Amino acid sequence: MEKILKYQELDTKLQQLEKKIESSSEKNVMNEMISYVKDAQNKSLKLEQKAKKMMEEYVALKKEYDKNVLTIKELTSKNSSELTTAQMDEIFNQINLVSSNLYMIERNLNIQLVNIKTILKEFETTKKGVINARTKHKESKEKYEALVNTVNPQIEAVKNEMLSLEKSIDSKLLTKYKSLKHDKVSLPIFVPVTAGNCGGCRMALPMGKLDKIKAEGYIICDQCGRVIFLK
């Protein structure tokens, strides 16, 4: 039992070392920055498509505006002395109508310009965010790699010690340990009887169970699935 407990102690240490890498703040920042850059790239693509559409609409409005300006020039260039009153009234009405169109087009042009400027500003902000994210990712990656380089040798040392220890552990106990670990029983898997209770989940053990432990060396806890033994 002493050797399987030593093995469990090493396994717990191994789990802590692996968790130190997997749950490191450096790795979390790296993943966050990667996710941020991906989202920013998607956002930039949508902004680019939106800006392109707005520019097309702006160009179309500008053409319509120029066309109306040309119409007014043509209408105002006519010699009034050669026109009748009715013709002058008609031209005046046409000029008013075209002027109204020009006003609306000019208003829409200004709205489009504001929208385009807003998109460009948002695009620039996103671009700066990506640059900052890449800088943070680079810094975090360097720290993460330094952490891995420090912890990995410790992990390998513990694994080697566990492999060496396996040779001297009772095969029945080792098989039971690995089987329960495979079934996702949380460490520690082997726990002592503590004040008549399971040393893992603290469930009270009846006398019959305690007698069985004394007779067989250990039992499996009905509640948490751990191996309970006597110290």
C-alpha positions as CSV (number, residue, x, y, z in Angstrom):
1,M,0.0,0.0,0.0
2,E,2.9,2.3,0.8
3,K,4.2,2.2,-2.8
4,I,0.8,2.8,-4.5
5,L,0.3,5.8,-2.2
6,K,3.7,7.1,-3.3
7,Y,2.7,6.5,-6.9
8,Q,-0.5,8.4,-6.2
9,E,1.4,11.2,-4.7
10,L,3.6,11.4,-7.8
11,D,0.5,11.3,-10.0
12,T,-1.1,14.2,-8.1
13,K,2.1,16.1,-8.6
14,L,2.1,15.3,-12.3
15,Q,-1.5,16.5,-12.6
16,Q,-0.7,19.8,-10.9
17,L,2.3,20.4,-13.2
18,E,0.2,19.6,-16.3
19,K,-2.5,21.9,-15.0
20,K,0.1,24.6,-14.4
21,I,0.7,24.6,-18.2
22,E,-2.9,24.1,-19.4
23,S,-4.5,26.6,-17.0
24,S,-1.7,29.2,-17.2
25,S,-2.7,32.8,-17.6
26,E,-0.2,33.1,-20.5
27,K,-2.1,30.4,-22.5
28,N,-5.4,32.0,-21.7
29,V,-4.2,35.4,-23.0
30,M,-2.8,33.7,-26.1
31,N,-6.2,32.0,-26.9
32,E,-8.1,35.2,-26.2
33,M,-5.9,37.2,-28.5
34,I,-6.2,34.6,-31.3
35,S,-10.0,34.7,-30.9
36,Y,-9.9,38.5,-30.9
37,V,-7.9,38.7,-34.1
38,K,-10.2,36.2,-35.9
39,D,-13.3,38.2,-34.8
40,A,-11.6,41.4,-35.9
41,Q,-10.7,40.0,-39.3
42,N,-14.3,38.9,-39.8
43,K,-15.5,42.4,-38.7
44,S,-13.0,44.1,-41.0
45,L,-14.2,42.0,-43.9
46,K,-17.8,43.0,-43.2
47,L,-16.8,46.7,-42.8
48,E,-14.9,46.5,-46.1
49,Q,-17.9,45.0,-47.9
50,K,-20.2,47.6,-46.3
51,A,-17.8,50.5,-47.3
52,K,-17.6,49.2,-50.9
53,K,-21.4,49.1,-51.1
54,M,-21.7,52.7,-49.7
55,M,-19.1,54.0,-52.1
56,E,-21.0,52.5,-55.0
57,E,-24.2,54.2,-53.7
58,Y,-22.3,57.4,-53.3
59,V,-20.9,57.3,-56.9
60,A,-24.5,56.6,-58.2
61,L,-25.8,59.6,-56.2
62,K,-23.0,61.8,-57.5
63,K,-23.8,60.9,-61.1
64,E,-27.5,61.7,-60.4
65,Y,-26.5,65.0,-58.8
66,D,-24.3,66.0,-61.8
67,K,-27.1,65.0,-64.2
68,N,-29.5,67.3,-62.4
69,V,-27.0,70.1,-62.3
70,L,-26.6,69.8,-66.1
71,T,-30.4,69.8,-66.5
72,I,-30.6,73.1,-64.6
73,K,-27.9,74.6,-66.7
74,E,-29.7,73.7,-69.8
75,L,-33.0,75.1,-68.6
76,T,-31.5,78.4,-67.4
77,S,-29.5,78.8,-70.6
78,K,-32.6,79.2,-72.7
79,N,-33.3,82.7,-74.1
80,S,-36.3,84.0,-72.2
81,S,-37.1,86.5,-75.0
82,E,-37.9,83.7,-77.3
83,L,-40.2,81.9,-74.9
84,T,-43.9,82.3,-74.2
85,T,-45.2,82.9,-70.7
86,A,-46.5,79.3,-70.6
87,Q,-43.1,78.0,-71.7
88,M,-41.4,80.1,-69.0
89,D,-43.7,78.8,-66.4
90,E,-43.0,75.2,-67.5
91,I,-39.2,75.8,-67.3
92,F,-39.6,77.4,-63.9
93,N,-41.6,74.4,-62.6
94,Q,-38.9,72.1,-64.1
95,I,-36.1,74.1,-62.4
96,N,-38.0,73.9,-59.0
97,L,-38.5,70.1,-59.4
98,V,-34.8,69.5,-60.3
99,S,-33.7,71.8,-57.5
100,S,-35.8,69.7,-55.1
101,N,-34.2,66.6,-56.4
102,L,-30.7,68.2,-56.0
103,Y,-31.5,69.1,-52.4
104,M,-32.5,65.5,-51.6
105,I,-29.5,64.0,-53.5
106,E,-27.1,66.4,-51.8
107,R,-28.7,65.5,-48.4
108,N,-28.2,61.7,-49.2
109,L,-24.7,62.4,-50.3
110,N,-23.8,64.0,-47.0
111,I,-25.4,61.1,-45.1
112,Q,-23.3,58.6,-47.2
113,L,-20.2,60.6,-46.5
114,V,-20.8,60.5,-42.7
115,N,-21.5,56.8,-42.9
116,I,-18.4,56.1,-44.9
117,K,-16.3,58.2,-42.4
118,T,-17.8,56.3,-39.5
119,I,-16.9,52.9,-41.1
120,L,-13.4,54.1,-41.9
121,K,-13.0,55.2,-38.3
122,E,-14.3,51.9,-37.0
123,F,-12.0,50.0,-39.5
124,E,-9.0,52.0,-38.2
125,T,-10.0,51.2,-34.5
126,T,-10.3,47.5,-35.4
127,K,-6.9,47.6,-37.1
128,K,-5.2,49.1,-34.1
129,G,-6.9,46.5,-31.9
130,V,-5.5,43.7,-34.1
131,I,-2.0,45.2,-33.8
132,N,-2.3,45.4,-30.0
133,A,-3.7,41.9,-29.9
134,R,-0.8,40.5,-32.0
135,T,1.7,42.2,-29.7
136,K,0.0,40.8,-26.6
137,H,-0.1,37.3,-28.3
138,K,3.6,37.5,-29.0
139,E,4.4,38.5,-25.4
140,S,2.2,35.8,-23.9
141,K,3.5,33.2,-26.3
142,E,7.1,33.9,-25.2
143,K,6.1,33.7,-21.5
144,Y,4.1,30.5,-22.2
145,E,7.0,28.8,-24.0
146,A,9.3,29.8,-21.1
147,L,6.8,28.2,-18.7
148,V,6.6,25.0,-20.8
149,N,10.4,24.8,-21.0
150,T,10.6,25.1,-17.2
151,V,7.8,22.7,-16.3
152,N,8.1,20.0,-19.0
153,P,11.4,18.6,-17.6
154,Q,9.7,18.4,-14.2
155,I,6.8,16.5,-15.8
156,E,9.2,14.1,-17.6
157,A,11.1,13.5,-14.3
158,V,7.8,12.6,-12.4
159,K,6.7,10.4,-15.3
160,N,10.0,8.5,-15.3
161,E,9.8,8.1,-11.5
162,M,6.3,6.7,-11.8
163,L,7.3,4.2,-14.5
164,S,10.2,3.1,-12.3
165,L,7.9,2.7,-9.3
166,E,5.3,0.7,-11.2
167,K,7.7,-2.3,-11.3
168,S,7.6,-2.7,-7.6
169,I,3.8,-2.0,-7.0
170,D,1.4,-4.9,-6.5
171,S,-0.1,-5.4,-10.0
172,K,-3.6,-5.8,-8.6
173,L,-3.4,-2.4,-6.8
174,L,-1.9,-0.7,-9.8
175,T,-4.5,-2.1,-12.2
176,K,-7.3,-1.0,-9.8
177,Y,-5.7,2.5,-9.5
178,K,-5.5,2.9,-13.3
179,S,-8.9,1.5,-13.9
180,L,-10.6,3.9,-11.5
181,K,-8.6,6.8,-12.9
182,H,-9.7,5.8,-16.4
183,D,-13.3,5.9,-15.1
184,K,-12.7,9.6,-14.0
185,V,-12.5,9.0,-10.3
186,S,-10.9,12.1,-8.9
187,L,-7.5,12.1,-7.2
188,P,-6.7,10.9,-4.5
189,I,-8.1,7.5,-5.6
190,F,-6.7,5.6,-2.5
191,V,-8.0,7.2,0.7
192,P,-7.7,6.1,4.3
193,V,-10.6,5.5,6.8
194,T,-10.9,8.8,8.7
195,A,-12.9,8.6,12.0
196,G,-15.1,5.8,10.5
197,N,-15.7,7.7,7.3
198,C,-14.5,7.5,3.7
199,G,-11.4,9.7,3.5
200,G,-12.5,11.1,0.2
201,C,-16.3,11.9,0.3
202,R,-16.6,11.6,4.1
203,M,-19.5,9.1,3.9
204,A,-19.9,7.2,7.2
205,L,-18.9,3.5,6.9
206,P,-21.0,0.9,8.7
207,M,-19.2,-1.7,10.9
208,G,-19.7,-4.4,8.3
209,K,-17.7,-2.3,5.8
210,L,-14.9,-1.6,8.3
211,D,-14.6,-5.3,9.1
212,K,-14.3,-6.0,5.4
213,I,-11.5,-3.5,5.1
214,K,-9.7,-5.2,8.0
215,A,-10.2,-8.5,6.3
216,E,-9.4,-7.6,2.7
217,G,-7.2,-4.6,3.1
218,Y,-9.4,-2.2,1.2
219,I,-12.9,-1.7,-0.2
220,I,-14.5,0.5,-2.9
221,C,-16.6,3.4,-1.6
222,D,-20.2,3.1,-2.7
223,Q,-20.6,6.8,-3.0
224,C,-17.4,8.3,-4.6
225,G,-15.8,5.1,-6.1
226,R,-12.5,5.6,-4.3
227,V,-10.4,2.8,-2.7
228,I,-10.7,3.0,1.1
229,F,-7.9,1.5,3.2
230,L,-6.8,1.4,6.8
231,K,-3.7,3.4,7.7
